[in-house]
């Protein structure tokens, strides 16, 4: 869940682009308000966002051997915090998404709910919650990626708690089979 998009497709893992896209949206909103006076700079900027994203997931395509398309609608809130000089120090993003992975005329559901804490001083990012839950419509869970992930400023994993099969590249065979 690095802010670097290429990190989202390493090792065939499923990493929702939502954190990366939400971070870009937050940065743009903060930039618009960057001309606020220093006296007001210490107050956090708070906002909401909603967007829909559709793309061919390169990691899943590589794992399954056929194109897998992700479509998800994400909504959430963000808070951007500043020091007394008006410098951005951290961003907190809470978001939920739902959508599908599709291939060969079939689909499986995907949902997520997570909080991302981005420390703009040291560059670390902590993501906690249900990173991604993939299930068969009307059926059972194919996999559930949940817990906590912490990254350094270079997008390298510092700490992992909880099962993260998609992050670790352990996409179950049942996922590809459900889309064949």
Beta strands, then each sheet from edge to edge (+ up, - down):
strand 1: 45-56
strand 2: 69-82
strand 3: 88-103
strand 4: 106-119
strand 5: 125-135
strand 6: 141-151
strand 7: 157-161
sheet 1: 1+ 2- 3+ 4- 5+ 6- 7+
end
